[in-house]
Amino acid sequence: MSEEKGTIKYTPPPSGNKIVPKILLLARATEELEAEKVAREEEKVRYLGEKLPPLQLTGLNVDELQNVCKQMHSQIDMVDEERYDCEAKVIKNFRDINELNLKVRDLGGKFKKPALRKVRVSADEMMRALFSCKTKESMDLRGNLKSVKKEDIKQEKELNMEVGDWRKNVEAMTDMKGRKKMFDA
């Protein structure tokens, strides 16, 4: 590797050595960064030379100094206006970029929902999924149901018959004798 006034000549690396091209690329990148820094400094000095000429305050009387101050204040106001305009443009562009990004996300995010399939799940699997219990206990839902026998049904009907119709009892109690019976008992 040899250098010649800011440029680097490429010499082929020895076989099996992949580090040398990387080193050359890094050296080239650092040179370009330094050149950019120098160019920025020169641009800054040139811009300030245009916008702000050197002041010559020696030998001026009070009126002339006041005029110079007024000129400087007007220049400061112009610079503030430019700065404000630039900031407003930056904020507007930033909002526009965000809005466009949201639109891109919205347009790119549309997709068809797949049709749902019917899945048969047993009661045990459903309970495990709902309550996330990993125990092997069986949830026999049918076993927990009340068993009804024919004898129980007959007993319930007999109880209902004994109570009878409430309307008949009310009609019997409507006259005075019914009320007297109620108080006698």
C-alpha positions as CSV (number, residue, x, y, z in Angstrom):
1,M,0.0,0.0,0.0
2,S,1.5,3.3,-1.1
3,E,0.1,6.8,-0.8
4,E,0.6,9.6,-3.3
5,K,-0.7,13.1,-2.5
6,G,-4.2,12.3,-1.1
7,T,-4.8,9.3,-3.3
8,I,-4.2,5.7,-2.4
9,K,-3.0,3.2,-4.9
10,Y,-4.4,-0.2,-4.6
11,T,-2.0,-3.0,-4.3
12,P,-3.5,-6.5,-4.4
13,P,-3.5,-8.2,-1.0
14,P,-1.6,-11.3,-0.3
15,S,-3.7,-14.4,-0.8
16,G,-6.1,-15.2,2.0
17,N,-5.9,-11.7,3.5
18,K,-9.3,-9.9,3.5
19,I,-8.4,-7.2,6.0
20,V,-6.4,-5.0,3.6
21,P,-9.3,-3.9,1.3
22,K,-11.3,-3.0,4.5
23,I,-8.4,-0.9,5.8
24,L,-8.1,0.9,2.4
25,L,-11.9,1.6,2.4
26,L,-11.7,3.0,6.0
27,A,-8.7,5.2,5.1
28,R,-10.6,6.6,2.0
29,A,-13.7,7.2,4.1
30,T,-11.7,9.2,6.8
31,E,-10.1,11.3,4.1
32,E,-13.5,12.1,2.6
33,L,-14.8,13.0,6.1
34,E,-11.9,15.4,6.6
35,A,-12.5,17.0,3.2
36,E,-16.2,17.5,4.0
37,K,-15.3,19.2,7.3
38,V,-12.9,21.6,5.6
39,A,-15.5,22.4,2.9
40,R,-18.1,23.1,5.6
41,E,-15.8,25.5,7.4
42,E,-14.9,27.3,4.2
43,E,-18.7,27.6,3.3
44,K,-19.4,28.9,6.8
45,V,-16.7,31.6,6.6
46,R,-17.8,32.6,3.1
47,Y,-21.5,32.9,4.2
48,L,-20.7,34.9,7.3
49,G,-18.4,37.2,5.2
50,E,-21.4,37.9,2.9
51,K,-24.0,38.4,5.6
52,L,-21.9,40.1,8.2
53,P,-19.2,42.5,6.8
54,P,-16.5,43.5,9.3
55,L,-17.4,46.5,11.5
56,Q,-15.4,49.7,11.4
57,L,-16.3,51.6,14.6
58,T,-13.1,53.7,15.0
59,G,-13.5,57.4,14.5
60,L,-17.4,57.4,14.5
61,N,-19.4,60.0,16.4
62,V,-22.6,59.2,18.4
63,D,-25.0,59.7,15.6
64,E,-23.1,57.4,13.3
65,L,-22.8,54.7,16.0
66,Q,-26.6,54.9,16.5
67,N,-27.1,54.4,12.8
68,V,-24.8,51.4,12.9
69,C,-26.8,50.0,15.8
70,K,-30.1,50.5,14.0
71,Q,-28.7,48.7,10.9
72,M,-27.5,45.9,13.1
73,H,-31.0,45.6,14.7
74,S,-32.7,45.5,11.3
75,Q,-30.3,42.8,10.2
76,I,-31.0,40.8,13.4
77,D,-34.8,41.1,12.7
78,M,-34.3,39.9,9.1
79,V,-32.2,36.9,10.3
80,D,-34.9,36.1,13.0
81,E,-37.6,36.2,10.3
82,E,-35.6,33.9,8.1
83,R,-34.9,31.5,11.0
84,Y,-38.6,31.4,11.9
85,D,-39.6,30.8,8.3
86,C,-37.1,27.9,8.0
87,E,-38.3,26.4,11.3
88,A,-41.9,26.6,10.1
89,K,-41.0,24.9,6.8
90,V,-39.2,22.1,8.7
91,I,-42.1,21.5,11.0
92,K,-44.5,21.5,8.0
93,N,-42.3,19.0,6.1
94,F,-42.0,16.9,9.2
95,R,-45.9,16.7,9.6
96,D,-46.2,15.9,5.9
97,I,-43.7,13.1,6.1
98,N,-45.5,11.7,9.2
99,E,-48.9,11.9,7.4
100,L,-47.5,10.1,4.3
101,N,-45.9,7.4,6.5
102,L,-49.3,6.8,8.1
103,K,-50.9,6.6,4.7
104,V,-48.3,4.1,3.5
105,R,-48.9,2.0,6.6
106,D,-52.6,2.1,6.1
107,L,-52.4,1.1,2.4
108,G,-49.9,-1.6,3.0
109,G,-51.7,-3.0,6.0
110,K,-54.9,-4.1,4.2
111,F,-55.3,-7.8,3.8
112,K,-58.1,-10.3,3.5
113,K,-59.2,-12.0,6.7
114,P,-59.1,-15.8,6.2
115,A,-62.4,-17.7,6.6
116,L,-62.7,-19.3,10.0
117,R,-62.9,-23.0,10.1
118,K,-65.2,-24.9,12.3
119,V,-63.3,-26.8,15.0
120,R,-64.8,-29.5,17.2
121,V,-63.6,-29.2,20.8
122,S,-64.6,-31.4,23.7
123,A,-65.7,-29.9,26.9
124,D,-62.5,-30.8,28.7
125,E,-60.4,-29.1,26.1
126,M,-62.6,-26.0,26.1
127,M,-62.4,-25.8,29.9
128,R,-58.6,-26.2,29.8
129,A,-58.4,-23.5,27.2
130,L,-60.7,-21.1,29.1
131,F,-59.2,-21.5,32.5
132,S,-55.7,-22.5,31.3
133,C,-55.5,-25.3,33.8
134,K,-53.0,-28.0,32.9
135,T,-54.3,-30.6,35.3
136,K,-55.5,-33.9,34.0
137,E,-58.8,-33.7,35.8
138,S,-61.8,-34.6,33.7
139,M,-64.6,-32.1,33.7
140,D,-67.6,-34.4,33.3
141,L,-70.4,-31.9,32.7
142,R,-73.1,-34.5,32.2
143,G,-72.2,-36.2,35.5
144,N,-72.9,-33.0,37.4
145,L,-76.4,-32.7,36.0
146,K,-79.3,-33.5,38.3
147,S,-80.7,-36.9,37.6
148,V,-84.5,-37.0,37.5
149,K,-86.4,-40.2,38.0
150,K,-90.1,-40.9,37.2
151,E,-90.9,-41.3,40.9
152,D,-89.7,-37.7,41.6
153,I,-91.9,-36.3,38.9
154,K,-95.0,-38.1,40.3
155,Q,-94.3,-36.7,43.8
156,E,-94.0,-33.2,42.5
157,K,-97.3,-33.5,40.7
158,E,-99.0,-34.7,43.8
159,L,-97.7,-31.8,45.8
160,N,-99.0,-29.4,43.2
161,M,-102.4,-31.1,43.3
162,E,-102.7,-30.8,47.1
163,V,-102.0,-27.1,47.1
164,G,-104.7,-26.8,44.5
165,D,-105.8,-23.7,42.6
166,W,-105.3,-20.5,44.6
167,R,-108.2,-18.8,42.8
168,K,-110.7,-21.3,44.3
169,N,-109.4,-20.4,47.8
170,V,-109.8,-16.7,47.2
171,E,-113.3,-17.1,45.9
172,A,-114.3,-19.1,49.0
173,M,-112.9,-16.4,51.3
174,T,-114.6,-13.5,49.6
175,D,-117.8,-13.5,51.7
176,M,-118.0,-12.8,55.4
177,K,-118.0,-16.4,56.4
178,G,-114.7,-16.9,54.7
179,R,-113.1,-14.0,56.7
180,K,-114.6,-15.3,59.9
181,K,-113.1,-18.7,59.2
182,M,-109.7,-17.1,58.7
183,F,-109.9,-15.3,62.0
184,D,-111.2,-18.4,63.9
185,A,-108.3,-20.5,62.7
